[in-house]
């Protein structure tokens, strides 16, 4: 099942994709948020005859596929080849940082570079949406706590991230730096989250090509680790790292985004994103 939120920012409605048709779910759920991501509610939605749901006309804006996200947790350097291109050592444990919720936008909304940005970069990542409270879970049953998966662009301002004293969060949390969606694909439709092809193009040129099979820490291992540090709640989102091909890793000189650039991201079975880059006033 592919759940979608559509409409104006801040007034999104719940929908689902029925083939190529967007259907309105608002008669059954007000929004797609953590409090409706439990297995019982998802099963009720799954049992609906989608052909009887009203079709949504036109081409409405698609919002982030989860509303009222609790925690936006991010794993860094989780692909060995990406770590190598940045000159970083392979981590012994998952590297954790947070992205501010004010960074979250829809999958096709503009990405706006903040004032003074000269090093804004791209990162296609697999997003994991928690559906059941997780605390001290083992990797063997960790995926039972997942509602579904989505595409995330972990947009990053590298100067803010690495040169301003403090944590990576400074370069990860700028407004619009968290495009999420288009769909929340429920876990029953993702046979193996560790075997998903992924890519990112900038202005039509392929920059990133990867597969979740090369993660250092699997989705299950990440959930085990994080749930041992803090309780994961329904509606929390984990973005799990990026494959090689980011702008800062390009040799001999890094390449960064500029106004007017277009990013296009895809993950197998999870849909596509497209963002145009703008500049904050």
C-alpha positions as CSV (number, residue, x, y, z in Angstrom):
1,X,0.0,0.0,0.0
2,X,1.3,3.4,-1.0
3,X,0.1,6.1,1.3
4,X,0.2,9.8,0.2
5,X,-0.4,13.2,1.7
6,X,-1.5,15.8,-0.8
7,X,-2.7,19.4,-0.8
8,X,-1.4,22.7,0.4
9,X,1.4,22.7,3.0
10,X,-0.1,22.6,6.4
11,X,-3.5,21.4,5.1
12,X,-2.6,18.0,3.6
13,X,-5.1,15.3,3.2
14,X,-4.7,11.5,3.4
15,X,-4.6,9.6,0.1
16,X,-3.3,6.4,-1.5
17,X,-2.0,5.5,-4.9
18,X,-4.2,3.0,-6.7
19,X,-1.9,2.2,-9.7
20,X,-1.4,5.6,-11.3
21,X,-4.5,7.1,-9.6
22,X,-4.4,9.2,-6.5
23,X,-7.4,8.3,-4.2
24,X,-8.8,10.3,-1.3
25,X,-8.6,8.5,2.0
26,X,-9.9,11.4,4.2
27,X,-13.3,9.7,4.9
28,X,-11.3,6.9,6.7
29,X,-8.3,8.8,8.2
30,X,-7.8,12.5,8.7
31,X,-4.1,12.4,8.1
32,X,-1.2,10.0,7.8
33,X,0.5,10.4,11.2
34,X,2.1,8.2,13.8
35,X,-1.2,7.5,15.6
36,X,-2.6,5.7,12.6
37,X,0.5,3.7,11.5
38,X,-0.2,0.7,13.8
39,X,-0.7,-2.7,12.1
40,X,-4.4,-2.8,12.9
41,X,-5.2,0.5,11.3
42,X,-3.0,-0.2,8.2
43,X,-4.8,-3.5,7.8
44,X,-8.2,-1.8,7.8
45,X,-7.0,0.6,5.1
46,X,-5.5,-2.3,3.2
47,X,-8.9,-4.1,3.2
48,X,-10.7,-1.1,1.5
49,X,-11.7,-1.5,-2.1
50,X,-9.5,1.3,-3.4
51,X,-11.6,1.6,-6.6
52,X,-14.5,2.9,-4.6
53,X,-12.5,5.7,-3.1
54,X,-12.9,9.1,-4.8
55,X,-10.2,9.9,-7.4
56,X,-8.3,13.1,-6.8
57,X,-8.5,15.4,-9.8
58,X,-5.8,17.5,-11.3
59,X,-2.2,17.5,-10.1
60,X,-2.2,18.5,-6.5
61,X,1.0,19.2,-4.5
62,X,2.3,16.1,-2.8
63,X,3.4,16.7,0.8
64,X,5.8,14.8,3.0
65,X,4.4,11.3,3.3
66,X,4.2,11.4,7.1
67,X,2.6,14.3,9.1
68,X,3.6,15.5,12.6
69,X,6.9,13.6,12.5
70,X,8.1,13.2,16.0
71,X,11.9,12.6,15.7
72,X,13.8,12.9,12.4
73,X,16.9,10.7,13.1
74,X,19.7,10.5,10.6
75,X,22.5,8.0,10.2
76,X,25.8,9.3,8.8
77,X,28.6,7.5,6.8
78,X,26.5,4.3,6.5
79,X,27.9,3.2,3.1
80,X,31.5,2.1,3.0
81,X,32.1,3.6,-0.4
82,X,30.6,6.9,0.6
83,X,32.8,7.0,3.7
84,X,35.8,6.3,1.5
85,X,35.0,9.2,-0.9
86,X,34.8,11.6,2.1
87,X,38.1,10.3,3.6
88,X,36.3,9.1,6.7
89,X,37.0,5.9,8.6
90,X,34.3,3.2,8.7
91,X,32.3,3.8,11.9
92,X,32.2,1.1,14.6
93,X,28.6,2.1,15.6
94,X,25.9,4.0,13.7
95,X,26.7,7.7,13.6
96,X,23.6,9.6,14.7
97,X,22.6,13.2,14.1
98,X,19.2,15.0,14.0
99,X,17.5,17.0,11.3
100,X,15.1,19.7,12.5
101,X,11.5,19.1,11.7
102,X,11.3,22.5,10.1
103,X,13.5,21.1,7.3
104,X,10.7,18.7,6.2
105,X,9.0,19.4,2.9
106,X,7.3,17.5,0.2
107,X,9.2,15.4,-2.4
108,X,8.8,18.0,-5.2
109,X,8.9,21.2,-3.2
110,X,11.8,23.6,-3.9
111,X,15.0,23.2,-2.0
112,X,16.1,26.7,-0.9
113,X,19.7,27.4,-0.1
114,X,20.1,29.5,3.0
115,X,21.9,32.9,3.1
116,X,25.6,32.6,2.6
117,X,25.4,29.0,1.3
118,X,28.2,28.0,-1.0
119,X,28.4,24.2,-0.3
120,X,24.9,22.8,-0.5
121,X,25.0,19.1,-1.5
122,X,22.6,16.2,-2.2
123,X,22.1,12.8,-0.6
124,X,19.6,10.2,-1.7
125,X,18.6,8.0,1.2
126,X,16.2,5.3,2.3
127,X,13.8,6.6,4.9
128,X,12.3,4.3,7.6
129,X,9.0,5.2,9.3
130,X,8.3,3.7,12.7
131,X,4.9,2.2,13.2
132,X,5.1,0.6,16.6
133,X,6.8,1.8,19.8
134,X,10.4,0.3,19.9
135,X,12.5,0.1,23.0
136,X,15.4,-2.3,23.5
137,X,14.3,-4.3,20.4
138,X,16.6,-6.9,18.9
139,X,17.6,-6.8,15.2
140,X,15.7,-10.1,14.8
141,X,12.3,-8.4,15.4
142,X,13.2,-4.8,14.6
143,X,11.5,-4.7,11.2
144,X,8.2,-5.6,12.9
145,X,8.3,-2.1,14.3
146,X,8.4,-0.5,10.9
147,X,5.3,1.0,9.2
148,X,7.0,1.5,5.9
149,X,9.7,3.1,3.8
150,X,10.1,6.2,1.7
151,X,12.6,8.3,-0.3
152,X,14.5,11.1,1.5
153,X,16.9,13.7,0.2
154,X,19.2,14.5,3.1
155,X,20.2,17.9,1.7
156,X,23.4,19.2,3.4
157,X,25.3,22.5,3.6
158,X,28.8,21.2,4.0
159,X,30.4,24.4,5.2
160,X,27.8,24.7,7.9
161,X,28.2,21.0,8.7
162,X,31.9,20.8,9.0
163,X,33.3,24.3,9.5
164,X,30.9,25.9,12.0
165,X,31.8,24.8,15.5
166,X,29.3,22.2,16.7
167,X,27.5,19.2,15.3
168,X,26.5,18.1,11.8
169,X,23.0,19.2,12.6
170,X,23.9,22.8,11.7
171,X,24.4,21.8,8.0
172,X,21.5,19.4,7.9
173,X,18.6,21.4,9.4
174,X,18.2,24.4,7.1
175,X,14.6,25.0,5.9
176,X,13.6,22.7,3.0
177,X,16.6,20.4,3.6
178,X,14.4,17.3,4.2
179,X,12.3,16.4,1.2
180,X,10.3,13.2,2.2
181,X,8.1,11.0,0.1
182,X,6.3,10.8,-2.3
183,X,4.8,7.7,-0.8
184,X,4.9,5.8,2.5
185,X,5.2,2.3,1.1
186,X,4.0,-0.1,3.8
187,X,6.5,-2.8,4.8
188,X,4.5,-5.7,3.3
189,X,5.3,-4.3,-0.1
190,X,9.1,-4.1,0.5
191,X,10.4,-7.6,0.5
192,X,13.9,-6.7,1.5
193,X,14.9,-3.2,2.5
194,X,18.5,-4.3,2.0
195,X,18.2,-4.8,-1.7
196,X,16.8,-1.5,-3.2
197,X,18.5,0.3,-6.1
198,X,18.8,4.0,-5.6
199,X,20.0,7.0,-7.7
200,X,20.2,10.7,-7.9
201,X,20.6,13.0,-10.9
202,X,21.5,16.7,-11.0
203,X,20.4,18.5,-14.2
204,X,19.9,15.2,-15.9
205,X,23.4,13.8,-15.1
206,X,23.6,10.7,-12.9
207,X,25.6,11.6,-9.8
208,X,24.7,8.8,-7.3
209,X,24.1,5.1,-8.1
210,X,23.8,2.7,-5.2
211,X,22.0,-0.1,-3.5
212,X,20.9,-0.5,0.1
213,X,22.7,-3.8,0.1
214,X,26.0,-2.0,0.7
215,X,24.9,-0.4,4.0
216,X,27.4,-0.8,6.8
217,X,24.5,-1.1,9.3
218,X,21.3,-2.6,8.1
219,X,17.9,-1.1,8.9
220,X,17.3,-3.8,11.5
221,X,20.7,-3.1,13.2
222,X,20.0,0.7,13.2
223,X,16.7,0.2,14.9
224,X,18.2,-2.1,17.5
225,X,20.9,0.4,18.2
226,X,18.7,3.5,18.4
227,X,16.0,1.7,20.4
228,X,18.7,0.9,23.0
229,X,19.4,4.6,23.3
230,X,15.9,6.1,23.2
231,X,12.3,5.0,22.7
232,X,11.3,5.1,19.0
233,X,7.6,6.2,18.6
234,X,5.1,5.8,15.8
235,X,5.7,8.5,13.3
236,X,9.4,8.8,14.0
237,X,11.5,8.8,10.8
238,X,15.0,7.4,10.4
239,X,17.1,8.2,7.3
240,X,19.8,5.6,6.8
241,X,22.7,7.1,4.9
242,X,23.7,7.7,1.3
243,X,25.7,5.9,-1.3
244,X,28.7,7.5,-3.0
245,X,28.5,10.3,-5.5
246,X,27.8,13.3,-3.3
247,X,29.1,16.7,-4.5
248,X,31.7,17.0,-1.8
249,X,33.3,13.8,-2.9
250,X,33.9,14.7,-6.5
251,X,37.5,14.8,-7.6
252,X,39.5,16.8,-8.4
253,X,37.1,19.6,-7.2
254,X,33.8,19.2,-5.4
255,X,30.7,20.3,-7.1
256,X,27.9,22.0,-5.2
257,X,24.3,23.0,-6.0
258,X,23.5,26.4,-7.5
259,X,20.3,28.3,-8.1
260,X,18.2,26.7,-10.9
261,X,19.7,23.2,-10.5
262,X,17.2,20.3,-10.6
263,X,17.7,17.2,-8.4
264,X,15.8,13.9,-9.3
265,X,15.9,11.0,-6.9
266,X,14.5,7.5,-7.1
267,X,14.6,4.4,-4.9
268,X,13.3,1.1,-6.3
269,X,9.6,0.7,-5.5
270,X,9.4,3.8,-3.4
271,X,8.9,6.5,-6.1
272,X,10.6,9.6,-7.3
273,X,11.4,13.1,-6.1
274,X,12.2,16.2,-8.1
275,X,13.4,19.5,-6.5
276,X,14.5,22.8,-8.1
277,X,17.1,24.7,-6.1
278,X,16.3,28.3,-5.1
279,X,18.0,30.9,-2.9
280,X,16.7,32.4,0.3
281,X,16.2,36.1,0.3
